[in-house]
Amino acid sequence: MEMEEYVKNILNDIKLRGTDAVSEYSVKFDGYGTPFRVPESEIVEAKNLIPEHQKSIIEQTYKRIYENHSIQYSNDKMRFFRGSIYGIRYTPIERIGMYIPGKKPLPSTVMMIGIPARIAGVKDIVITSAPESNGKVNPYTLYIADILGIREVYRLGGIQAIGSMAYGIGMKRVDKIFGPGNSFVNEAKRQVYGITGIDGLYGPSEVLVISDGTGNNEYIMADLNSQLEHGITSKAWLLTTGEVPSTGENGRIEIMAFKSMEELISKANEIAPEHMEIQASNPMEIFSRIKNAGAIYIGEYAPVPAGDYFLGVNHLLPTGGTSRFSSALTVDEFMKKTSFASVSREDFMKDRELGMELAKIEGMPLHYKSMEVRS
């Protein structure tokens, strides 16, 4: 059975049978059934399981992510004209769901999603994460949830977590789902889109390094290998105008040599990678010519793993060439934009002929009448 049909059948079963189906799939895939919701006592207990120095590390990282994202907050925009007001109003999404992988916990992702959500003003945040072998959610995930003021956490992973959030099974349904997952989770997110919003469909990790041959090859190789650590489907490219360095025994790094930086940049924009590093003698000139990349890290001291963890830029990024039309996760993703117009009589009457004539062109007599009837 193809994945699309497989995921569809599970989602339909969840819609039909509700929490019974969710429980059965949770037992089957994660070895855990009910109760789904993590009790307050478990969240409190998680604080005591984390060493104090790691709490400090998390809090300092939280501060860096918060400060870098706070500059993204958008205020309402207005234009005043002939006694009228035209503009865009920004409103936070009311309720979001965070899918946090549980089998290979990513507590940093809790911060990367939760912090911009809080900055945007989202009030209700739900976390779903598959339990560990002891039946409990990863304590680091719970600790960061506590810092964010999130009390609604569920022991749910995989397709059943996406279905529960989208359809409101065992919880109040969410308005938008955020977070990375495996191919089954991605397919589930794709299928529930429209019933709820989604942040994107995240594929295997990617890194592309641009080099003019002046960079430190030890650094470059370490950075390329770091992203391959995510899994066998991860991708790494080295595009260079300098000498081609040795990759040792790693045959997964694709190296391309170019005669000119212009050709190299053209290829980099064509690949449109998730992560891009620029390690060259004039990195800002190259940076200005890059159009397609989820995130760009400039210079020897901006390795991708630093961005994944502590720099404060977001690590939820478009993959698979989708940075041609998609963006890094920002505060805006947690807000809705509503256009509005408060129109004066003077402004309306002055230019209503524009609308009336366009209604004629489009053959919309009732549209025409709506404007004509006003005096």
N, C-alpha and C positions, 0 to 999 in steps of 0.2 A: 504494500500500500504506500502511495506517495505521501510525503510529509503533509502537504496541503490537506489532503483528505483525512489523514490521521488526526491532525490537530482539529479540523472541523468537527469530526465525530466526537472528540472529547469535549469541545466547547458546547456542542449541542446537547450532550448528555448532562453537562453541568447546568445548562439552562433548564432542562427537563426535570432533573431529579434534585437539584439544589445541593444542600450541604451533605447529603448522603453520598452523592457522586464525588464531591470535593474530597470528602474523607477517604473514600476508597482509592482515589488516585494518589492522595498524599501517602497513604500506607504503601501503595504499590511502588511509587517512585522515590519516596523520602523515608519510608519506614516509620512514619508517624501519622496518627489520625487526629482525633479531637482531644481536648479543646484546641481550637485554632488560636484564639487570642492569648497573647502573653500577659500573665497577671502582673500587677504592679510590683509584687514581691520579687519577681524575677528581674525586673528592671533595677530595683534597688540592690539586689544581690550582685548584679553585674558590676556595679561600682566597686564592690569589695574584691572583685577578682582581678582587677587591673592594677598593676604596680603604680605607685605614685609618680615615678619619673615618666611613665608612659602617658599618664593623665596630663602631665605638664606638656609633653610633646604634642598631644592631641589638641590641647587648648591653644598652644602657640600656632599650630597649623590652622586651626579654626579662625584665629585672628587674621592671619595672612589672607586666607580665602575670603573672609568677610570684607576686609579692606579693599581687595582687588575687585570684588563684585559690587560693592556699594556705589562705585562711580557709574555703574550701568543703569541705575534707577532712572526711569523716565517719568517726567511730570507731564501733566496735560499741556497740550499745545493749542494756542488760540490765535486767530486772526480777526481783527476788527475792521469792518468795512461798511460804510453807509449806514451806520446804526445796527448792523448785523454782527453776529459772532459765529465764526466757523472754526472747527477744530477737531482734535482727537482727544478722547478721554481714555486714560489707562485705568483698568480695573483688575485687581488680582483675581485669579481663578479661585473659586471658593474651596474646592476640595481636590487634592491630588493624591495619587498613589505612587509610592517608590518601590520598585522591584530591586531588591538587593540580593545578588546570588549568595546562597548559603553554603553550598558544598565547597566552594573556594571563596571564603568571605572577602568582601571588598569594603571594609569600613570607611575607607577614604571616599568612596562613592556616596556614602550617606551624607558626608559634608558637602560634596560637590553638587548634590541635588538639593539638600535641605537648606543650606545657607542662602543661595539665591532665591529659593522659594519664600523663606522668611523675610528677606529684604523686600521682595515684591509685595508682601502682605498677605500671603496665603494663610488662612486660619486653620484649616483642617488638613493634616498630613497623615497618611497611612503608610506604614511600612509592611511589606510582605517579604519574608526570607525563610528559606527552608531550614529546618532545625539541624543541629549537629547530631552525632550519634547518640548523645545523651538526651535527645529530645528537646534541647533548649536552643534558642537563637544565640548566635555568636555574641559574647559579652561586649566586644568592642562596638558592634552594631548597636546594641542596647544602650551602652554608655553614651555614644554620640547622639542617639535618639533622645536621651534624657537631657543632654545639653541643649538640644534644639527644641525642647518642650514637647516632644512627640510621645504620646501615651498610647496610641493605637497601633500596636504591632501584632502581626499574625505569623504563626508558624506555617507558612505556605510558600511553596516554590513552584517553578515550572508553569505548565499550561494552566493548571488549576488556580494558581495565584492570579494570573492575568484574567481568567474567567471570573473569579470571585470579585475582583476589583471592578471589572467592566459591567457585570450584570447585577452587582449588589448581592452576592451570595454569602451569607454569614457576616455581612457588614453592609454599611451604607455605600452605594455605588460611588465611584470617583468620577471627576470630570476630565481628568487627564492622567495618563500613566507615564512615568519616567523610569529610566534605568536600563542597563544592559543585561543581556542574557544569552543563552545558547540559541542554536538555530530553531529549536521548538518554541522557545519564548518569543523570538523574533516573529515567527510565523503566527503565533497567537496574537501578538500585538497588531500585526498587519490585519488579521481577520476581525478584530474588535474595533478597529479604527472606524469612526463614524458613530458607533455607539458611545464611544468615549474618545478623547484625544490621545495622541501618543507623541513622544518627543522625537522619535526617529527609529530607524532600524539599524542597529549597530552590528557590523560584521567583525571579522578577525582584525586584530591590531595591525597597524602599518606604520613604518617609519621610512623616511627618505632623507638621506643626508646629501647636501650639496657641498662639494669641496673643490677648491682650485689648486689643491696640492700643497697648500701652506699650513694646513691644520695638523693637529697631533693625531697620527693614525691610531695610536693606542686608544685615545678617547673615542675616535670615530667607530672603531670596531666594537668597543664596549657598548656604545649606544645602539648600534645596529643589533647586536646580540641580545640586548636587554628586552627589546620588543618581541623577539622570537621566543622568548621565555613564556609568552602567553599561551602558546600552543602551536601545533604542527601546521595550522592554516595561516598563521601570522606571516606577514611579508616584510622584507627589508630590501631597500635599494640604496646603492651608493652611486651617485652621478658625479663624475669628476672630469676636470680638464687637466689634471696633473697626472703623476704616475699612479698606476693602479696598485694599491697595497695588497698584501697577501691576506686572505681570509682564513688561513689555516685549514682546518679540516671541515669548516662550515660551508657546505655547498648550498645553503639556503639563501645566502646573500647574493642578490643580483647586482652586478657591477656593470656600469655603462660608462665608456670613455668618450669624450667629445673634444672636438678641435677648438670650439669656441664656447664662451659662456652663453652666448645668445642661443645656440642650439641646445645647450644643457637646460636653460630656463624654459625653453619651449617644451621640452620633454617633461620637465617637472610639472608644469602646468597641465600637461596632457594626463599624467598619472593622477594628479589631484589627490595626494595622500592624506591620511588622517593626521600624522605628525610629520613635520619637516624641520630639519636642522640645517642651518647655514654656517659652515665653518670655512671661512675664506678671509682673505686680507681686506676686502671691502664689503662686508656683509650687508650693510644698510642699502647699498646700491642694488644688490641682488634682491634684497627684501622688497624694495619698491617695485620690482618687476614681477613678483609672484602674485598671481591672481587666485590660484586654487590650492588651498590647503586648510585643513581643519584648525591646526595650530602651528605657528612658526616659532622656533626657538633659535635665537641668534647668538653666536659666539661660543667659545669653548666651555663656558661655565653655565650653559643652559641646556643640559642634557634632558631628553624627554622624561626619564624617570623622576627628575626633580619637579617637572610640571605635573606628573601623575600624582605627586604627593604633597610637596610643601611650597612651591612657588606662589600658589594662589590663583593661577589661571585654571580654567575648568578643563577637566580631562574627559568629559563626555563630548565626543567629536564625530563628525561625519566620516564614514569609511567607504571603501569600495568605489572611489571616484566621485562620491556624491558631494564632495566639497565644491564641486562645480556649481551647485545650486543650494547647498545647505551650509549651516553655520555651527559654530561651537555653541554649547548650551550657555545661555545668558539669563539675566533677570527677566528680560522681555518674554522668554518662553513661558513664564508663569503669570503673564498678564494678558488681558484681552484689550484690543484697541477698538473703541467705538467712535465712529465719526458722528458729529453733531452739528446742527445749524439752528441758530435762533435768528430769524430773518425779519428785518423791518419792512414796513409797507413800501417805503421809498425805494429800497434796494430791489424788492420783488417786482414792483411795477416798472422800474427802470429797465430791467432786462428780461421780463417774462416772455417777450417775443422770441427770445432765443430758445426757450423750452417749447413754446407752442409750435414753432416752425419745425423743430426736431421731431415733435410728436406727429406732425403731418408727414414728414419724411418716412417715419417708421410705421405709419398707418395705425396710430393709436388714438382714436377719436376721444376716448374717455380720459386719457391722459391730457389731451388738449383741453377738454371741458373743465377738468379740475383746475387748470391754470386760468382759463378764460373767465370762469364764473366769479373770480375774485375782483373786487373793484376798490 
